[in-house]
């Protein structure tokens, strides 16, 4: 089985296809959006490490973010 590279060691680069201005009455740039809005309206894409169960990770997310509802989907176990 090939050895996987941990996410923090993967080289990433940002690609910008176009620049534009956002009218503040319609929202804000993603990098300017408060974390509270991401939590309320968004999805957290989490790369679960080997070891803890998906149930444990969901419980950690609930405790860390101080929220009541957390769910998971997809293939989480390696």
C-alpha positions as CSV (number, residue, x, y, z in Angstrom):
1,X,0.0,0.0,0.0
2,X,1.5,3.4,-0.9
3,X,2.4,5.7,1.9
4,X,0.1,8.7,2.1
5,X,1.3,12.3,2.6
6,X,-0.1,14.1,5.6
7,X,-2.2,17.2,4.5
8,X,0.1,19.6,6.2
9,X,3.0,18.4,4.1
10,X,1.2,18.9,0.7
11,X,2.4,21.9,-1.2
12,X,-0.6,24.1,-2.1
13,X,-0.9,27.2,-4.2
14,X,-3.7,29.7,-4.7
15,X,-4.9,30.2,-8.2
16,X,-6.9,33.4,-9.0
17,X,-8.7,33.3,-12.3
18,X,-10.4,36.7,-12.0
19,X,-10.5,39.6,-9.5
20,X,-13.7,41.4,-8.8
21,X,-15.3,43.6,-6.2
22,X,-18.2,42.5,-4.0
23,X,-21.0,45.0,-3.1
24,X,-21.0,44.8,0.7
25,X,-24.9,44.8,0.7
26,X,-24.7,41.3,-0.9
27,X,-22.1,39.7,1.3
28,X,-18.3,39.7,1.7
29,X,-15.2,37.9,0.4
30,X,-14.8,34.4,1.8
31,X,-11.5,35.4,3.5
32,X,-13.3,38.3,5.2
33,X,-16.3,36.3,6.4
34,X,-16.5,35.7,10.2
35,X,-16.0,32.1,11.4
36,X,-19.4,32.4,13.1
37,X,-21.1,32.6,9.6
38,X,-19.2,29.6,8.3
39,X,-20.3,27.6,11.3
40,X,-24.0,28.7,11.0
41,X,-24.4,28.4,7.3
42,X,-21.5,26.2,6.1
43,X,-19.8,22.9,5.9
44,X,-16.5,22.0,7.5
45,X,-14.4,19.7,5.3
46,X,-12.3,17.7,7.7
47,X,-9.6,15.2,6.8
48,X,-10.0,12.7,9.7
49,X,-6.7,11.1,10.8
50,X,-6.4,7.4,11.3
51,X,-7.2,6.3,14.8
52,X,-10.2,8.2,16.3
53,X,-13.7,7.1,15.1
54,X,-15.9,9.4,13.1
55,X,-18.2,9.6,16.2
56,X,-15.3,10.8,18.3
57,X,-14.3,13.5,15.8
58,X,-17.9,14.7,15.5
59,X,-18.0,15.0,19.3
60,X,-14.7,17.0,19.3
61,X,-16.0,19.4,16.7
62,X,-19.2,19.9,18.7
63,X,-17.1,20.7,21.8
64,X,-14.5,22.8,20.1
65,X,-17.0,25.0,18.2
66,X,-19.6,25.0,21.0
67,X,-22.5,23.8,18.7
68,X,-25.2,21.2,19.2
69,X,-25.7,19.7,15.8
70,X,-22.9,17.9,13.9
71,X,-23.1,15.2,11.3
72,X,-20.8,13.4,9.0
73,X,-21.1,11.8,5.6
74,X,-19.0,9.9,3.2
75,X,-16.3,7.3,3.8
76,X,-14.5,8.3,6.9
77,X,-12.6,5.1,7.8
78,X,-9.4,4.2,6.0
